[in-house]
């Protein structure tokens, strides 16, 4: 190729166009500061999943430092000043039904909604019918103290790995700013997840008095393939209270979120001024984002969610009505009060006759 042709393809002022691009690829500080303000909803869900984890009294939410924390800090401040809530809206649409009186309500509790979402009946591969799983609340561990599962330990490992990687540019080139930024972001993240309102808001409910008995059913409603029945005898908390998603507003939360938002802005400005080794920070942010996504969406056992339950029996039938009849034999009130949930269009004559007989018997026993 002739020199004239090459000069026509790459004019003398080509560096004016390609220079900034090459500089950005060598040290992508601009994209790093932009990424710091996206993904706040993922961070919020990750904290909601892990809040209250770890041994008491040092319980916290091991959510790694990532790109979305600045956006989350702003959203948390708006919520603290507005509706006073830290928890995100619940996943899906589940209902809780009291097997004593048939009263039902929508589930607005984050841990209860996740319990329904993550429930997998023993015959989940079956495409037809209804599975009803009965659990008993254990008294060996209080409700709201989650077990440390793989999500918890992977989160801890991610935080440790981030701090370890951030040391590398300091050791090799003497640039300790990456470690300072990572350590500062990790500290702010752990403080945000350790606010007492997270635990209070997740588990605001009255305890079940000794000698009292509560039986509740959790399901996604008509069309669902499964029902969770939880029997609490003198232990645990009132799940009907928990389902209401009551407020646990705190003045401490409002001032703490204001301070944390200010410090996150300071950290963002520090990231913007990073003059070298931005690829390390980009890698650390991406690693943290992966942890956030996994923690926010992973399926977890009831114990890891904070519900300590023992399965007693399973009821299944390909015919939904027969499954409800079998459940009624296991625990009075479960089957008959679930009928309106799964048969919104009414029953056949012989099915309605059975329902009326059961209700009449309960009314007679009550009198």
C-alpha positions as CSV (number, residue, x, y, z in Angstrom):
1,X,0.0,0.0,0.0
2,X,1.5,3.4,-1.0
3,X,2.4,6.0,1.5
4,X,-0.1,8.4,0.0
5,X,-3.0,5.9,0.4
6,X,-2.0,5.3,4.0
7,X,-1.9,9.0,4.7
8,X,-5.4,9.3,3.2
9,X,-6.8,6.6,5.5
10,X,-5.1,8.0,8.6
11,X,-4.9,11.8,8.4
12,X,-2.5,13.7,10.6
13,X,-5.2,14.7,13.1
14,X,-6.3,11.0,13.6
15,X,-5.0,11.1,17.2
16,X,-7.5,13.7,18.0
17,X,-10.2,11.1,17.4
18,X,-8.6,7.9,18.5
19,X,-6.5,9.3,21.4
20,X,-9.4,9.7,23.9
21,X,-10.6,6.2,23.0
22,X,-7.2,4.7,23.6
23,X,-6.9,6.7,26.9
24,X,-10.3,5.4,28.0
25,X,-9.4,1.8,27.4
26,X,-6.1,2.2,29.2
27,X,-7.8,3.8,32.3
28,X,-11.7,3.6,32.1
29,X,-12.4,6.1,34.9
30,X,-15.4,7.7,33.1
31,X,-17.3,4.5,32.6
32,X,-16.5,3.5,36.2
33,X,-18.1,6.6,37.7
34,X,-21.2,6.0,35.5
35,X,-21.5,2.4,36.5
36,X,-21.5,3.5,40.2
37,X,-25.0,5.0,39.8
38,X,-26.9,2.0,38.3
39,X,-28.3,-1.2,39.8
40,X,-29.7,0.2,43.1
41,X,-32.8,-2.1,43.0
42,X,-30.5,-5.2,42.9
43,X,-28.5,-3.9,45.9
44,X,-31.8,-3.3,47.9
45,X,-33.0,-6.9,47.2
46,X,-29.6,-8.3,48.1
47,X,-29.7,-6.6,51.5
48,X,-33.3,-7.7,52.1
49,X,-32.2,-11.3,51.5
50,X,-29.2,-11.2,53.8
51,X,-30.2,-8.7,56.5
52,X,-30.0,-10.2,60.0
53,X,-27.5,-12.9,59.0
54,X,-24.6,-14.0,61.1
55,X,-24.2,-14.7,64.8
56,X,-25.7,-12.3,67.3
57,X,-25.1,-9.5,68.3
58,X,-22.9,-8.9,65.3
59,X,-25.6,-9.7,62.7
60,X,-25.2,-7.8,59.4
61,X,-25.9,-8.2,55.7
62,X,-22.7,-9.2,53.9
63,X,-23.5,-7.5,50.6
64,X,-20.4,-6.7,48.6
65,X,-19.4,-3.3,47.4
66,X,-20.5,-2.9,43.8
67,X,-21.7,-0.4,41.1
68,X,-25.2,0.1,42.4
69,X,-24.6,1.4,45.9
70,X,-24.7,5.1,45.1
71,X,-28.1,4.7,43.4
72,X,-29.3,2.6,46.3
73,X,-28.2,5.2,48.8
74,X,-30.3,7.8,47.1
75,X,-33.3,5.5,46.9
76,X,-32.9,4.6,50.6
77,X,-32.8,8.3,51.6
78,X,-36.0,9.0,49.6
79,X,-37.7,6.0,51.3
80,X,-36.6,7.0,54.7
81,X,-38.0,10.5,54.3
82,X,-41.1,9.2,52.5
83,X,-42.8,6.0,53.5
84,X,-40.1,5.0,56.0
85,X,-39.5,1.6,54.5
86,X,-36.2,-0.1,53.7
87,X,-37.5,-3.4,52.3
88,X,-38.4,-3.5,48.6
89,X,-41.8,-4.6,47.3
90,X,-42.5,-8.3,47.6
91,X,-42.1,-10.7,44.7
92,X,-45.3,-12.2,43.2
93,X,-48.7,-12.3,44.7
94,X,-49.2,-14.7,47.6
95,X,-52.0,-14.9,50.1
96,X,-52.1,-16.1,53.7
97,X,-55.2,-17.8,55.0
98,X,-56.1,-18.5,58.6
99,X,-57.2,-22.1,59.0
100,X,-59.2,-21.3,62.1
101,X,-61.7,-18.8,60.6
102,X,-60.9,-18.7,56.9
103,X,-59.8,-15.1,56.9
104,X,-57.3,-14.3,54.2
105,X,-55.0,-11.4,53.3
106,X,-52.4,-10.5,50.7
107,X,-48.8,-11.2,51.7
108,X,-46.8,-7.9,52.0
109,X,-43.9,-9.4,54.0
110,X,-40.6,-9.9,52.1
111,X,-39.5,-13.1,54.0
112,X,-43.0,-14.7,53.7
113,X,-43.2,-13.9,50.0
114,X,-39.8,-15.4,49.4
115,X,-40.8,-18.5,51.4
116,X,-43.7,-19.0,49.0
117,X,-41.6,-18.3,46.0
118,X,-38.8,-20.7,47.0
119,X,-41.1,-23.5,48.1
120,X,-40.6,-26.7,46.1
121,X,-43.1,-29.6,46.8
122,X,-41.8,-33.1,46.7
123,X,-43.8,-33.8,43.5
124,X,-43.0,-30.5,41.7
125,X,-42.4,-32.3,38.5
126,X,-46.1,-33.1,38.3
127,X,-47.9,-30.8,36.0
128,X,-51.4,-31.4,37.4
129,X,-53.2,-31.4,40.7
130,X,-52.3,-29.8,44.1
131,X,-49.6,-30.5,46.6
132,X,-50.1,-29.4,50.3
133,X,-47.1,-29.5,52.6
134,X,-47.5,-29.4,56.3
135,X,-44.8,-27.9,58.6
136,X,-44.4,-27.4,62.3
137,X,-42.6,-24.4,63.8
138,X,-39.6,-25.4,65.8
139,X,-38.8,-23.9,69.2
140,X,-35.1,-24.7,69.1
141,X,-34.2,-21.5,67.2
142,X,-36.1,-18.2,67.2
143,X,-37.8,-16.9,64.1
144,X,-35.8,-14.2,62.3
145,X,-32.4,-15.7,63.0
146,X,-31.4,-17.1,59.6
147,X,-29.1,-20.1,59.0
148,X,-25.8,-19.3,57.3
149,X,-26.2,-21.0,53.9
150,X,-24.1,-21.0,50.7
151,X,-25.4,-17.5,49.8
152,X,-24.1,-16.1,53.1
153,X,-20.7,-17.7,52.8
154,X,-20.2,-16.9,49.1
155,X,-21.0,-13.2,50.0
156,X,-18.3,-13.3,52.7
157,X,-15.8,-14.9,50.3
158,X,-16.6,-12.2,47.7
159,X,-15.9,-9.4,50.1
160,X,-12.6,-11.0,51.2
161,X,-11.6,-11.6,47.5
162,X,-12.3,-7.9,46.7
163,X,-10.1,-6.7,49.4
164,X,-7.4,-9.1,48.4
165,X,-7.5,-8.0,44.7
166,X,-7.5,-4.4,45.7
167,X,-4.1,-4.9,47.4
168,X,-2.4,-5.9,44.1
169,X,-1.9,-2.4,42.5
170,X,-0.6,-1.1,45.9
171,X,2.0,-3.9,46.1
172,X,3.1,-3.7,42.5
173,X,2.9,0.0,41.7
174,X,2.4,1.7,45.0
175,X,-1.1,2.8,44.1
176,X,-3.1,2.2,47.3
177,X,-6.1,4.3,46.2
178,X,-7.8,1.1,44.8
179,X,-7.6,-0.5,48.3
180,X,-8.8,2.7,50.0
181,X,-11.8,3.0,47.7
182,X,-12.7,-0.7,48.0
183,X,-12.3,-0.7,51.8
184,X,-14.3,2.5,52.1
185,X,-17.1,1.1,49.9
186,X,-17.2,-2.2,51.8
187,X,-17.4,-0.4,55.1
188,X,-20.3,1.8,53.9
189,X,-22.1,-1.2,52.5
190,X,-21.8,-3.2,55.7
191,X,-23.0,-0.2,57.8
192,X,-26.0,0.2,55.5
193,X,-26.9,-3.4,55.8
194,X,-26.5,-3.4,59.6
195,X,-29.2,-0.7,60.3
196,X,-31.5,-2.2,63.0
197,X,-34.6,-1.3,60.9
198,X,-33.9,-4.1,58.4
199,X,-34.4,-6.7,61.0
200,X,-37.3,-4.9,62.7
201,X,-39.1,-4.4,59.4
202,X,-38.7,-8.0,58.3
203,X,-40.0,-9.5,61.5
204,X,-42.5,-7.0,63.0
205,X,-45.2,-9.3,64.5
206,X,-46.6,-10.3,67.8
207,X,-45.3,-13.5,69.4
208,X,-47.6,-16.5,69.8
209,X,-48.5,-16.8,73.4
210,X,-47.7,-20.1,75.2
211,X,-50.6,-22.5,74.9
212,X,-52.0,-20.8,71.8
213,X,-52.1,-22.5,68.4
214,X,-51.9,-20.9,65.0
215,X,-52.4,-22.6,61.6
216,X,-52.0,-20.6,58.4
217,X,-51.9,-21.6,54.7
218,X,-49.6,-19.8,52.2
219,X,-50.3,-20.1,48.5
220,X,-50.2,-18.1,45.3
221,X,-53.9,-18.6,44.9
222,X,-56.1,-20.2,42.1
223,X,-53.9,-21.9,39.6
224,X,-51.1,-22.6,42.0
225,X,-49.8,-26.1,42.3
226,X,-48.8,-26.0,46.0
227,X,-49.8,-24.8,49.4
228,X,-47.7,-24.4,52.6
229,X,-49.4,-25.1,55.9
230,X,-47.5,-23.9,59.0
231,X,-48.6,-25.0,62.4
232,X,-47.3,-23.0,65.4
233,X,-48.0,-24.3,68.8
234,X,-47.0,-21.8,71.5
235,X,-43.8,-20.8,69.7
236,X,-42.8,-18.4,67.0
237,X,-44.6,-15.3,65.8
238,X,-48.0,-14.6,64.4
239,X,-47.6,-15.0,60.7
240,X,-50.9,-13.2,60.0
241,X,-49.3,-10.1,61.6
242,X,-46.1,-10.6,59.6
243,X,-48.1,-10.9,56.3
244,X,-49.5,-7.4,56.8
245,X,-46.0,-5.9,56.3
246,X,-46.3,-3.5,59.2
247,X,-44.1,-0.4,59.4
248,X,-41.1,-0.2,61.7
249,X,-40.1,3.4,61.0
250,X,-37.0,4.7,62.9
251,X,-35.6,8.2,63.2
252,X,-32.1,6.7,63.4
253,X,-32.6,5.3,59.9
254,X,-33.5,8.7,58.4
255,X,-30.3,10.3,59.8
256,X,-28.1,7.3,59.0
257,X,-29.3,7.1,55.4
258,X,-28.6,10.9,55.0
259,X,-25.1,10.4,56.3
260,X,-24.4,7.3,54.2
261,X,-25.6,9.1,51.1
262,X,-23.2,11.9,51.7
263,X,-20.3,9.5,52.2
264,X,-21.3,7.6,49.0
265,X,-21.1,10.9,47.1
266,X,-17.6,11.5,48.5
267,X,-16.6,8.0,47.4
268,X,-18.0,8.6,44.0
269,X,-15.9,11.8,43.6
270,X,-12.9,9.8,44.8
271,X,-13.5,7.2,42.1
272,X,-13.8,10.0,39.5
273,X,-10.4,11.2,40.5
274,X,-8.7,7.8,40.1
275,X,-5.9,8.4,37.7
276,X,-4.5,4.9,37.2
277,X,-5.4,1.2,37.6
278,X,-9.1,1.8,37.0
279,X,-9.4,-1.6,35.5
280,X,-8.9,-3.1,39.0
281,X,-11.8,-1.1,40.3
282,X,-13.9,-2.1,37.3
283,X,-13.1,-5.7,38.1
284,X,-14.0,-5.3,41.7
285,X,-17.3,-3.6,40.9
286,X,-18.2,-6.3,38.5
287,X,-17.4,-9.0,41.0
288,X,-19.5,-7.3,43.6
289,X,-22.4,-6.9,41.1
290,X,-22.3,-10.7,40.5
291,X,-22.6,-11.3,44.2
292,X,-25.5,-8.8,44.5
293,X,-27.4,-10.5,41.7
294,X,-26.9,-14.0,43.1
295,X,-27.9,-12.9,46.6
296,X,-30.9,-11.0,45.4
297,X,-32.3,-13.8,43.3
298,X,-31.1,-17.1,44.8
299,X,-33.6,-19.7,46.0
300,X,-33.0,-20.4,49.7
301,X,-34.3,-22.8,52.3
302,X,-36.8,-21.8,55.0
303,X,-34.0,-21.8,57.6
304,X,-31.9,-19.5,55.6
305,X,-34.8,-17.1,55.2
306,X,-35.3,-17.1,59.0
307,X,-38.2,-19.7,59.3
308,X,-37.2,-22.8,61.3
309,X,-39.7,-25.5,60.3
310,X,-40.0,-29.2,60.4
311,X,-42.0,-30.9,57.6
312,X,-44.6,-33.3,59.0
313,X,-46.5,-34.6,56.0
314,X,-47.3,-34.1,52.3
315,X,-50.8,-34.3,50.7
316,X,-51.2,-34.6,47.0
317,X,-53.8,-35.5,44.5
318,X,-54.3,-34.9,40.8
319,X,-57.8,-33.6,41.6
320,X,-57.5,-30.3,43.5
321,X,-60.8,-30.9,45.4
322,X,-59.7,-34.3,46.6
323,X,-56.4,-32.9,47.7
324,X,-58.3,-30.4,49.8
325,X,-60.4,-33.1,51.3
326,X,-57.3,-35.1,52.3
327,X,-55.8,-31.9,53.8
328,X,-58.9,-31.4,55.8
329,X,-58.4,-34.9,57.3
330,X,-54.9,-33.9,58.3
331,X,-55.7,-30.5,59.8
332,X,-59.2,-29.3,60.4
333,X,-60.0,-26.0,58.6
334,X,-57.2,-26.2,56.0
335,X,-59.2,-27.9,53.2
336,X,-62.6,-26.4,53.7
337,X,-61.3,-22.8,53.9
338,X,-59.0,-23.2,50.9
339,X,-62.0,-24.2,48.7
340,X,-63.0,-20.5,47.8
341,X,-59.3,-19.8,47.0
342,X,-59.1,-22.6,44.4
343,X,-62.7,-22.7,43.2
344,X,-63.6,-19.1,42.5
345,X,-66.3,-20.2,40.1
346,X,-68.2,-22.4,42.5
347,X,-68.5,-26.2,43.2
348,X,-70.4,-29.1,41.9
349,X,-73.5,-30.1,43.9
350,X,-71.8,-33.0,45.8
351,X,-68.7,-30.9,46.5
352,X,-70.8,-28.1,47.9
353,X,-72.7,-30.6,50.0
354,X,-69.4,-31.8,51.6
355,X,-68.3,-28.2,52.2
356,X,-71.6,-27.3,53.9
357,X,-71.5,-30.4,56.1
358,X,-67.9,-29.6,57.3
359,X,-68.8,-25.9,58.0
360,X,-72.0,-27.0,59.8
361,X,-70.0,-29.4,62.0
362,X,-67.5,-26.7,62.9
363,X,-70.3,-24.2,63.7
364,X,-71.9,-26.8,66.0
365,X,-68.6,-27.5,67.8
366,X,-68.0,-23.8,68.3
367,X,-71.5,-23.4,69.8
